Amino acid sequence: RLAHQLHSSLLEHAGLEAAVLELVQEFETRAVVKTNVVVRNFPAVLSPDRATCLYRVLQECLHNVRKHANASQVLVRLLGTRGGVGLCVRDDGCGFDVTPESAGKRKGLGLISLGERLGMLNGTFRIQSTRGCGTEVHAWIPLEQRNISGEGGEAEADP
């Protein structure tokens, strides 16, 4: 199970949406937390680095829900826009203090590493949480931009 969590073959072969659905199903069974997935305008094909990044964000979010939130419901949303892709995870659990002063008191590196992982892809990471009112995590990554030369040349990827 650990090897599968580190490298989901479904992610590689069937894409992020299928891997998310499988991960959520496993989470729902193990954690006994009702979990819904909503997918809107999400691209069928996503670069492996972007797909893996969002998959890791979801893994960490679900791990935190199971370990800390005491939630009864979770909503996972995969969203696509012209400019990028996003993942939102919202739970109805106990929430926590997200102020900068409290960040130093947390022991884990999970949330910090997620921010760093997203930053490497020029993405953003935001957490909204209030004690007693649940937590919402937003991760967004821009899609690779294509530059078209003015002379009819090939498109170039600009990561």
C-alpha atoms as an extended CHARMM CRD file, in Angstrom:
* protein
*
       159  EXT
         1         1  ARG       CA              0.0000000000        0.0000000000        0.0000000000  PROA      1               0.0000000000
         2         2  LEU       CA              2.8730000000        2.3610000000        0.8160000000  PROA      2               0.0000000000
         3         3  ALA       CA              4.4510000000        1.8640000000       -2.6210000000  PROA      3               0.0000000000
         4         4  HSD       CA              1.0900000000        2.5310000000       -4.2620000000  PROA      4               0.0000000000
         5         5  GLN       CA              0.6790000000        5.7310000000       -2.2570000000  PROA      5               0.0000000000
         6         6  LEU       CA              4.1020000000        6.9590000000       -3.2910000000  PROA      6               0.0000000000
         7         7  HSD       CA              3.5980000000        6.1660000000       -6.9650000000  PROA      7               0.0000000000
         8         8  SER       CA              0.0880000000        5.5620000000       -8.1960000000  PROA      8               0.0000000000
         9         9  SER       CA              0.2090000000        3.6760000000      -11.4990000000  PROA      9               0.0000000000
        10        10  LEU       CA             -3.3720000000        4.8060000000      -12.0680000000  PROA      10              0.0000000000
        11        11  LEU       CA             -2.1660000000        8.4130000000      -11.9630000000  PROA      11              0.0000000000
        12        12  GLU       CA              0.3840000000        7.6380000000      -14.6540000000  PROA      12              0.0000000000
        13        13  HSD       CA             -1.8640000000        5.5570000000      -16.9050000000  PROA      13              0.0000000000
        14        14  ALA       CA             -5.4020000000        6.8610000000      -16.4100000000  PROA      14              0.0000000000
        15        15  GLY       CA             -4.7920000000       10.4280000000      -15.2900000000  PROA      15              0.0000000000
        16        16  LEU       CA             -5.3680000000       12.5700000000      -12.2610000000  PROA      16              0.0000000000
        17        17  GLU       CA             -9.1580000000       12.3580000000      -12.1850000000  PROA      17              0.0000000000
        18        18  ALA       CA             -9.1650000000        8.5410000000      -12.0240000000  PROA      18              0.0000000000
        19        19  ALA       CA             -6.3900000000        8.5370000000       -9.4120000000  PROA      19              0.0000000000
        20        20  VAL       CA             -8.2750000000       11.0740000000       -7.2920000000  PROA      20              0.0000000000
        21        21  LEU       CA            -11.4490000000        8.9900000000       -7.4150000000  PROA      21              0.0000000000
        22        22  GLU       CA             -9.5230000000        5.8950000000       -6.3180000000  PROA      22              0.0000000000
        23        23  LEU       CA             -7.7030000000        7.7440000000       -3.5180000000  PROA      23              0.0000000000
        24        24  VAL       CA            -10.9520000000        9.2480000000       -2.2370000000  PROA      24              0.0000000000
        25        25  GLN       CA            -12.6740000000        5.8520000000       -2.2910000000  PROA      25              0.0000000000
        26        26  GLU       CA             -9.8250000000        4.3410000000       -0.2400000000  PROA      26              0.0000000000
        27        27  PHE       CA             -9.9180000000        7.2850000000        2.1720000000  PROA      27              0.0000000000
        28        28  GLU       CA            -13.6720000000        7.0760000000        2.6030000000  PROA      28              0.0000000000
        29        29  THR       CA            -13.4470000000        3.3700000000        3.4070000000  PROA      29              0.0000000000
        30        30  ARG       CA            -10.5420000000        3.6800000000        5.8690000000  PROA      30              0.0000000000
        31        31  ALA       CA            -11.5800000000        6.9090000000        7.5860000000  PROA      31              0.0000000000
        32        32  VAL       CA            -15.3530000000        6.3500000000        7.4450000000  PROA      32              0.0000000000
        33        33  VAL       CA            -15.8530000000        9.9420000000        6.3250000000  PROA      33              0.0000000000
        34        34  LYS       CA            -18.4350000000       10.7560000000        3.6530000000  PROA      34              0.0000000000
        35        35  THR       CA            -16.4770000000       12.2420000000        0.7450000000  PROA      35              0.0000000000
        36        36  ASN       CA            -17.7960000000       13.7740000000       -2.4720000000  PROA      36              0.0000000000
        37        37  VAL       CA            -15.7810000000       14.6050000000       -5.5770000000  PROA      37              0.0000000000
        38        38  VAL       CA            -16.7750000000       17.3180000000       -8.0370000000  PROA      38              0.0000000000
        39        39  VAL       CA            -14.9010000000       17.7240000000      -11.3240000000  PROA      39              0.0000000000
        40        40  ARG       CA            -15.4550000000       20.7900000000      -13.5110000000  PROA      40              0.0000000000
        41        41  ASN       CA            -13.7310000000       21.6140000000      -16.7900000000  PROA      41              0.0000000000
        42        42  PHE       CA            -10.7020000000       19.5710000000      -15.7910000000  PROA      42              0.0000000000
        43        43  PRO       CA             -8.3470000000       18.7240000000      -18.6800000000  PROA      43              0.0000000000
        44        44  ALA       CA             -8.1820000000       15.0680000000      -19.6540000000  PROA      44              0.0000000000
        45        45  VAL       CA             -4.4000000000       15.2810000000      -20.0000000000  PROA      45              0.0000000000
        46        46  LEU       CA             -2.1540000000       17.0600000000      -17.5410000000  PROA      46              0.0000000000
        47        47  SER       CA              1.6430000000       17.0550000000      -17.4190000000  PROA      47              0.0000000000
        48        48  PRO       CA              3.0050000000       14.3930000000      -15.0470000000  PROA      48              0.0000000000
        49        49  ASP       CA              4.6370000000       16.9570000000      -12.7450000000  PROA      49              0.0000000000
        50        50  ARG       CA              1.3860000000       18.9190000000      -12.3390000000  PROA      50              0.0000000000
        51        51  ALA       CA             -0.7340000000       15.7860000000      -11.8860000000  PROA      51              0.0000000000
        52        52  THR       CA              1.6750000000       14.3670000000       -9.2980000000  PROA      52              0.0000000000
        53        53  CYS       CA              1.7900000000       17.6660000000       -7.4340000000  PROA      53              0.0000000000
        54        54  LEU       CA             -2.0070000000       17.9130000000       -7.1010000000  PROA      54              0.0000000000
        55        55  TYR       CA             -2.1950000000       14.2200000000       -6.1820000000  PROA      55              0.0000000000
        56        56  ARG       CA              0.3190000000       14.7770000000       -3.3490000000  PROA      56              0.0000000000
        57        57  VAL       CA             -1.6470000000       17.7950000000       -2.1450000000  PROA      57              0.0000000000
        58        58  LEU       CA             -4.7820000000       15.6640000000       -1.9660000000  PROA      58              0.0000000000
        59        59  GLN       CA             -2.9410000000       12.8760000000       -0.1560000000  PROA      59              0.0000000000
        60        60  GLU       CA             -1.6950000000       15.2930000000        2.4920000000  PROA      60              0.0000000000
        61        61  CYS       CA             -5.0960000000       16.9450000000        2.8770000000  PROA      61              0.0000000000
        62        62  LEU       CA             -6.8900000000       13.6320000000        3.3390000000  PROA      62              0.0000000000
        63        63  HSD       CA             -4.1990000000       12.4570000000        5.7570000000  PROA      63              0.0000000000
        64        64  ASN       CA             -4.6790000000       15.6280000000        7.8070000000  PROA      64              0.0000000000
        65        65  VAL       CA             -8.4670000000       15.2290000000        7.7840000000  PROA      65              0.0000000000
        66        66  ARG       CA             -8.1710000000       11.6580000000        9.0380000000  PROA      66              0.0000000000
        67        67  LYS       CA             -5.5510000000       12.4910000000       11.6550000000  PROA      67              0.0000000000
        68        68  HSD       CA             -6.7060000000       15.8680000000       12.9770000000  PROA      68              0.0000000000
        69        69  ALA       CA            -10.0810000000       17.1210000000       11.7390000000  PROA      69              0.0000000000
        70        70  ASN       CA            -12.6550000000       14.7870000000       13.2820000000  PROA      70              0.0000000000
        71        71  ALA       CA            -14.7550000000       15.5480000000       10.1940000000  PROA      71              0.0000000000
        72        72  SER       CA            -17.9070000000       13.8110000000        9.0450000000  PROA      72              0.0000000000
        73        73  GLN       CA            -17.8720000000       15.1600000000        5.4670000000  PROA      73              0.0000000000
        74        74  VAL       CA            -15.2440000000       16.1480000000        2.9160000000  PROA      74              0.0000000000
        75        75  LEU       CA            -15.6840000000       17.7970000000       -0.4690000000  PROA      75              0.0000000000
        76        76  VAL       CA            -12.9230000000       17.4420000000       -3.0790000000  PROA      76              0.0000000000
        77        77  ARG       CA            -13.1060000000       19.6390000000       -6.1830000000  PROA      77              0.0000000000
        78        78  LEU       CA            -10.9300000000       19.4460000000       -9.2890000000  PROA      78              0.0000000000
        79        79  LEU       CA            -11.3290000000       22.5840000000      -11.3660000000  PROA      79              0.0000000000
        80        80  GLY       CA             -9.8960000000       23.6290000000      -14.6920000000  PROA      80              0.0000000000
        81        81  THR       CA             -9.6880000000       27.0790000000      -16.2630000000  PROA      81              0.0000000000
        82        82  ARG       CA             -7.9650000000       28.3560000000      -19.3780000000  PROA      82              0.0000000000
        83        83  GLY       CA             -4.9950000000       29.3720000000      -17.2820000000  PROA      83              0.0000000000
        84        84  GLY       CA             -4.6110000000       26.5340000000      -14.8400000000  PROA      84              0.0000000000
        85        85  VAL       CA             -5.9100000000       23.7000000000      -12.7240000000  PROA      85              0.0000000000
        86        86  GLY       CA             -6.9800000000       23.6750000000       -9.1200000000  PROA      86              0.0000000000
        87        87  LEU       CA             -7.7690000000       21.3600000000       -6.2720000000  PROA      87              0.0000000000
        88        88  CYS       CA             -9.9350000000       22.3480000000       -3.3300000000  PROA      88              0.0000000000
        89        89  VAL       CA            -10.4950000000       20.1670000000       -0.2750000000  PROA      89              0.0000000000
        90        90  ARG       CA            -13.0480000000       21.2480000000        2.3120000000  PROA      90              0.0000000000
        91        91  ASP       CA            -13.9590000000       19.4260000000        5.5160000000  PROA      91              0.0000000000
        92        92  ASP       CA            -16.4970000000       20.1010000000        8.2490000000  PROA      92              0.0000000000
        93        93  GLY       CA            -14.0940000000       19.2030000000       11.0290000000  PROA      93              0.0000000000
        94        94  CYS       CA            -12.7070000000       21.0240000000       14.0350000000  PROA      94              0.0000000000
        95        95  GLY       CA            -10.5390000000       23.4780000000       12.0720000000  PROA      95              0.0000000000
        96        96  PHE       CA             -7.3450000000       25.0260000000       13.3770000000  PROA      96              0.0000000000
        97        97  ASP       CA             -5.6050000000       28.3510000000       13.8360000000  PROA      97              0.0000000000
        98        98  VAL       CA             -3.8640000000       29.3700000000       10.5910000000  PROA      98              0.0000000000
        99        99  THR       CA             -2.3490000000       32.6260000000       11.8260000000  PROA      99              0.0000000000
       100       100  PRO       CA              1.3980000000       33.0530000000       11.2420000000  PROA      100             0.0000000000
       101       101  GLU       CA              1.9730000000       33.0000000000       15.0030000000  PROA      101             0.0000000000
       102       102  SER       CA              0.4790000000       29.5050000000       15.2950000000  PROA      102             0.0000000000
       103       103  ALA       CA              2.3930000000       28.1080000000       12.3050000000  PROA      103             0.0000000000
       104       104  GLY       CA              5.5750000000       27.8110000000       14.3530000000  PROA      104             0.0000000000
       105       105  LYS       CA              3.7670000000       25.6830000000       16.9370000000  PROA      105             0.0000000000
       106       106  ARG       CA              2.7710000000       22.9680000000       14.4460000000  PROA      106             0.0000000000
       107       107  LYS       CA              5.1370000000       20.0220000000       14.4090000000  PROA      107             0.0000000000
       108       108  GLY       CA              4.5940000000       18.5650000000       10.9340000000  PROA      108             0.0000000000
       109       109  LEU       CA              6.1350000000       19.6360000000        7.6590000000  PROA      109             0.0000000000
       110       110  GLY       CA              3.2660000000       18.4940000000        5.4510000000  PROA      110             0.0000000000
       111       111  LEU       CA              1.6760000000       21.8790000000        4.8060000000  PROA      111             0.0000000000
       112       112  ILE       CA              5.0510000000       23.5630000000        4.3780000000  PROA      112             0.0000000000
       113       113  SER       CA              6.2040000000       20.9700000000        1.8450000000  PROA      113             0.0000000000
       114       114  LEU       CA              2.9590000000       21.3430000000       -0.1070000000  PROA      114             0.0000000000
       115       115  GLY       CA              3.5180000000       25.0650000000       -0.4370000000  PROA      115             0.0000000000
       116       116  GLU       CA              7.0750000000       24.4390000000       -1.6140000000  PROA      116             0.0000000000
       117       117  ARG       CA              5.9680000000       21.7540000000       -4.0950000000  PROA      117             0.0000000000
       118       118  LEU       CA              3.3590000000       24.0760000000       -5.5990000000  PROA      118             0.0000000000
       119       119  GLY       CA              5.8320000000       26.9640000000       -5.6620000000  PROA      119             0.0000000000
       120       120  MET       CA              8.1820000000       24.9570000000       -7.8910000000  PROA      120             0.0000000000
       121       121  LEU       CA              5.3970000000       24.9450000000      -10.5050000000  PROA      121             0.0000000000
       122       122  ASN       CA              4.5430000000       28.6350000000       -9.9850000000  PROA      122             0.0000000000
       123       123  GLY       CA              1.3930000000       27.5360000000       -8.1930000000  PROA      123             0.0000000000
       124       124  THR       CA             -0.3540000000       28.8990000000       -5.1500000000  PROA      124             0.0000000000
       125       125  PHE       CA             -1.5010000000       27.3460000000       -1.9170000000  PROA      125             0.0000000000
       126       126  ARG       CA             -4.0060000000       28.7880000000        0.5340000000  PROA      126             0.0000000000
       127       127  ILE       CA             -5.6350000000       27.4830000000        3.6860000000  PROA      127             0.0000000000
       128       128  GLN       CA             -8.7900000000       28.8720000000        5.2590000000  PROA      128             0.0000000000
       129       129  SER       CA             -9.7160000000       27.4890000000        8.6380000000  PROA      129             0.0000000000
       130       130  THR       CA            -11.4150000000       28.5450000000       11.8240000000  PROA      130             0.0000000000
       131       131  ARG       CA            -11.5600000000       26.5460000000       15.0110000000  PROA      131             0.0000000000
       132       132  GLY       CA            -14.8540000000       24.6790000000       15.0920000000  PROA      132             0.0000000000
       133       133  CYS       CA            -15.7210000000       25.5080000000       11.4810000000  PROA      133             0.0000000000
       134       134  GLY       CA            -13.6570000000       23.1630000000        9.3360000000  PROA      134             0.0000000000
       135       135  THR       CA            -10.8290000000       23.7270000000        6.9040000000  PROA      135             0.0000000000
       136       136  GLU       CA            -10.6030000000       24.5300000000        3.2020000000  PROA      136             0.0000000000
       137       137  VAL       CA             -7.3940000000       24.0520000000        1.2350000000  PROA      137             0.0000000000
       138       138  HSD       CA             -6.9190000000       25.5770000000       -2.2300000000  PROA      138             0.0000000000
       139       139  ALA       CA             -4.0790000000       24.6060000000       -4.5570000000  PROA      139             0.0000000000
       140       140  TRP       CA             -3.7480000000       26.0870000000       -8.0330000000  PROA      140             0.0000000000
       141       141  ILE       CA             -1.1540000000       25.4840000000      -10.7490000000  PROA      141             0.0000000000
       142       142  PRO       CA             -0.9060000000       27.4000000000      -14.0180000000  PROA      142             0.0000000000
       143       143  LEU       CA             -0.9690000000       25.3400000000      -17.1960000000  PROA      143             0.0000000000
       144       144  GLU       CA              2.0800000000       25.3610000000      -19.4080000000  PROA      144             0.0000000000
       145       145  GLN       CA              1.8830000000       28.4490000000      -21.5820000000  PROA      145             0.0000000000
       146       146  ARG       CA              2.4390000000       28.2060000000      -25.3040000000  PROA      146             0.0000000000
       147       147  ASN       CA              4.2580000000       30.9970000000      -27.0950000000  PROA      147             0.0000000000
       148       148  ILE       CA              3.6190000000       31.2490000000      -30.8180000000  PROA      148             0.0000000000
       149       149  SER       CA              6.3680000000       32.9390000000      -32.8320000000  PROA      149             0.0000000000
       150       150  GLY       CA              5.2870000000       35.7470000000      -35.1280000000  PROA      150             0.0000000000
       151       151  GLU       CA              6.8360000000       33.9850000000      -38.1280000000  PROA      151             0.0000000000
       152       152  GLY       CA              4.6560000000       30.8680000000      -38.1810000000  PROA      152             0.0000000000
       153       153  GLY       CA              7.1540000000       28.8500000000      -36.1940000000  PROA      153             0.0000000000
       154       154  GLU       CA              6.5350000000       26.0500000000      -33.7540000000  PROA      154             0.0000000000
       155       155  ALA       CA              4.9400000000       26.6100000000      -30.3930000000  PROA      155             0.0000000000
       156       156  GLU       CA              7.3560000000       26.4590000000      -27.4920000000  PROA      156             0.0000000000
       157       157  ALA       CA              6.5490000000       25.3160000000      -23.9950000000  PROA      157             0.0000000000
       158       158  ASP       CA              7.2220000000       27.9150000000      -21.3350000000  PROA      158             0.0000000000
       159       159  PRO       CA              6.8950000000       26.1120000000      -17.9920000000  PROA      159             0.0000000000
